[in-house]
Amino acid sequence: MDKVAVVGCAQTKYEADKIDQTYSELVFEVVKKLHNELGITNDDVGCVITGSNDFNDGRTIANMAIQDAVGSVRKAESRVSGDGAFAFVYGAMRILSESYDTVMVVSHCKCSEVNQYLVNNTIFDPYYQRHLGLDQISSAGLMANMYMNKYGVTEEQAAKVVVKNRRNALNNPYAHLQEKITIDDVINSKMMAYPLKELDFPPFSDGAVAMLLAKEDVAKKMTETPIWLKGYGNCTDAYYLGNRNMTNL
């Protein structure tokens, strides 16, 4: 089995509201940047995998609206709904299947254009759980409360993770939030869903990213510093929350 490497990556700056750019413009920006940085053309891309969310994009089969921008016209193209990380794994699998030498993975979102609490409420069971008003905030609070009670995790310990992540973001020029915070800042921030506070959660962001994956011999020709994928995987839990072990993450 061949090895897979990341040979290039291009991102936008992640911001609260990119009001001056459409979805297609965000995508085209990163695809063009990726091509220019690697010195490639669209002919060097064997397959395109996109990751987006129909609810955020405001249309069904939303990837059809960015086909020109990603350069996938008359190419193999597939979309993973709502999960850029899974789109990345899917792209690697296409290379490992020996169907393609290169795969470009493109993901985008404009959270600013839709009420994210309403969007996230739609992922729940429409007969019972959706009517409870569950969204990513309230469900995360339920899980966190159960987890902290089971394993004895304290608020201070959880806050240290937030502080560490925000500190790391200071080294990322594309990060949405770039400010140093303390444990007290996290603990004293606004309560969202017990025991989680406002600073426990990431912001809603607008942005896009494009990555080019390649098999081993092609990757070595494209760059002197390929990033080899050592391992990746995914799993799926039960859809109904009552059938899940909420503390076994």
C-alpha positions in Angstrom: 0.0 0.0 0.0 1.3 3.4 -0.9 1.9 6.2 1.6 -0.1 9.5 1.5 1.4 13.0 2.3 0.1 16.5 2.6 2.2 18.5 0.0 0.5 21.9 0.4 -2.1 23.8 2.3 -3.7 27.3 1.9 -6.1 29.0 4.3 -8.0 32.2 4.7 -7.9 34.2 7.9 -10.8 32.9 10.0 -13.0 35.8 11.1 -16.5 36.4 12.6 -17.9 37.9 9.4 -16.4 37.9 5.9 -19.2 40.0 4.5 -17.2 41.0 1.5 -16.8 37.5 0.1 -19.2 34.8 -1.1 -18.7 31.1 -0.6 -17.3 30.7 -4.1 -14.9 33.6 -3.6 -13.6 32.1 -0.3 -13.0 28.8 -2.0 -11.4 30.3 -5.1 -9.0 32.3 -2.9 -7.5 29.2 -1.2 -7.5 27.0 -4.3 -5.7 29.7 -6.3 -3.2 30.2 -3.5 -2.6 26.5 -3.2 -1.9 26.2 -6.9 0.4 29.2 -6.9 2.4 28.0 -3.9 2.9 24.5 -5.3 3.4 25.7 -8.9 0.7 23.4 -10.2 -2.3 23.7 -12.5 -5.7 22.2 -12.4 -4.5 19.4 -14.5 -2.3 18.2 -11.7 -5.3 17.6 -9.4 -6.8 14.1 -10.0 -9.8 14.4 -7.7 -11.6 17.0 -5.5 -13.2 16.3 -2.1 -15.2 19.2 -0.6 -16.6 19.6 2.9 -19.5 22.0 3.7 -22.9 22.1 5.2 -26.2 22.6 3.3 -27.8 24.5 6.2 -25.0 27.0 6.4 -24.8 27.4 2.6 -28.5 27.9 2.3 -29.1 25.4 -0.5 -29.4 21.7 -1.1 -26.4 19.9 -2.6 -24.4 23.1 -1.9 -21.2 21.8 -3.4 -22.8 22.2 -6.9 -22.4 26.0 -6.4 -18.6 25.9 -6.0 -17.6 23.5 -8.8 -16.1 26.2 -10.9 -14.2 27.7 -7.9 -12.6 24.4 -7.0 -11.8 23.4 -10.6 -13.7 20.2 -10.4 -15.6 20.6 -13.7 -15.1 17.3 -15.7 -13.3 15.8 -12.7 -14.2 13.3 -10.1 -15.7 15.3 -7.2 -17.4 14.2 -4.0 -18.7 16.1 -0.9 -18.6 15.3 2.8 -21.4 17.1 4.6 -20.3 19.3 7.4 -17.0 17.7 8.3 -13.7 18.9 6.9 -11.7 16.4 9.0 -13.6 13.4 7.5 -13.3 15.0 4.1 -9.5 14.8 4.7 -9.6 11.1 5.6 -11.9 10.5 2.6 -9.3 12.1 0.3 -6.5 10.0 1.7 -8.6 6.9 1.2 -9.0 7.8 -2.5 -5.3 7.8 -2.9 -4.8 4.6 -0.9 -7.4 2.9 -3.2 -4.9 3.6 -6.0 -7.6 5.4 -8.0 -5.8 8.8 -7.9 -2.3 10.1 -7.5 -3.4 13.5 -6.1 -6.5 14.7 -4.3 -7.4 18.2 -3.3 -9.5 18.6 -0.2 -11.4 21.9 0.2 -13.6 22.9 3.1 -15.5 26.2 3.7 -18.1 27.7 6.0 -19.8 31.1 6.6 -21.3 30.7 10.0 -22.1 34.4 10.1 -25.0 34.0 7.6 -27.1 31.6 9.6 -28.3 31.3 13.2 -26.0 28.5 14.3 -28.1 27.5 17.3 -31.0 26.8 14.9 -28.7 24.9 12.5 -27.3 22.7 15.2 -30.8 22.0 16.6 -31.7 20.3 13.3 -29.1 17.5 13.9 -31.2 16.1 16.7 -34.1 13.7 16.7 -37.1 15.6 15.2 -39.7 13.8 17.4 -38.3 14.3 20.9 -34.9 15.9 21.3 -35.2 18.8 18.9 -38.2 20.1 20.8 -36.2 20.3 23.9 -34.1 23.0 22.3 -30.9 21.0 22.2 -28.0 22.5 20.3 -24.2 22.2 20.4 -24.1 24.3 23.6 -26.7 22.5 25.7 -25.7 19.0 24.6 -22.0 19.7 25.3 -23.0 21.0 28.8 -24.9 17.7 29.5 -21.9 15.6 28.3 -19.4 17.8 30.3 -21.4 17.5 33.5 -21.6 13.7 33.2 -17.9 13.4 32.4 -16.8 15.7 35.2 -18.9 13.8 37.7 -17.7 10.4 36.5 -13.9 11.2 36.4 -13.6 13.9 39.0 -12.5 16.6 36.6 -12.5 20.1 38.1 -13.4 23.4 36.4 -9.8 24.5 36.9 -8.4 21.5 35.0 -10.9 22.0 32.2 -10.0 25.7 32.0 -6.3 24.8 31.6 -7.1 23.2 28.3 -8.8 26.3 27.1 -5.8 28.5 28.2 -3.4 26.1 26.4 -5.4 26.1 23.2 -5.6 29.9 23.2 -1.9 30.2 23.9 -1.2 27.9 20.9 -3.5 30.1 18.7 -1.1 33.0 19.3 1.3 31.2 17.0 -1.3 30.7 14.3 -1.7 33.8 12.0 -4.9 32.4 10.7 -6.6 31.8 14.0 -9.9 33.6 14.7 -9.1 34.4 18.4 -5.6 35.6 19.2 -5.5 36.8 22.8 -3.9 35.5 25.9 -6.4 34.4 28.6 -6.1 33.0 32.2 -7.8 30.2 34.1 -9.8 32.9 36.0 -10.9 34.4 32.7 -12.4 31.1 31.7 -14.0 30.3 35.0 -15.5 33.8 35.4 -16.9 34.0 31.9 -20.6 33.9 31.2 -22.3 30.6 32.0 -23.6 29.0 28.8 -24.8 25.5 29.8 -23.6 24.2 33.2 -20.7 23.5 33.7 -19.4 25.1 30.5 -18.7 28.8 30.2 -18.5 31.1 27.2 -14.7 30.8 26.9 -15.0 27.0 26.9 -16.5 27.3 23.4 -14.9 28.2 20.1 -16.2 31.1 18.1 -18.4 30.8 15.0 -16.1 31.6 12.1 -16.1 32.3 8.3 -13.2 30.8 6.3 -11.9 28.2 3.9 -9.0 25.8 3.5 -7.6 23.8 0.7 -5.0 21.0 1.0 -3.4 18.8 -1.6 -2.7 15.2 -0.8 -0.5 13.0 -3.0 0.9 9.5 -3.1 4.5 8.9 -2.2 6.4 9.3 -5.5 4.3 12.2 -6.6 4.6 13.9 -3.2 8.4 13.7 -3.3 8.4 15.5 -6.7 6.1 18.3 -5.5 7.8 19.3 -2.3 11.0 18.6 -0.3 9.0 18.6 3.0 6.0 16.3 2.6 4.0 15.7 5.7 3.3 11.9 5.9 0.1 10.6 7.3 0.9 8.1 10.0 -2.6 7.3 11.1 -6.2 8.3 10.7 -9.6 6.9 11.3 -13.2 7.7 12.2 -16.1 6.1 14.0 -19.9 6.6 14.3 -21.9 6.4 17.5 -25.6 5.8 17.9 -27.8 8.7 16.6 -30.2 8.7 19.5 -28.5 10.4 22.5 -30.2 7.9 24.9 -28.4 5.1 23.3 -24.9 6.6 23.7 -22.4 6.4 26.5 -22.1 10.1 27.0 -18.9 9.9 29.1 -17.0 7.5 26.8 -15.5 10.0 24.3 
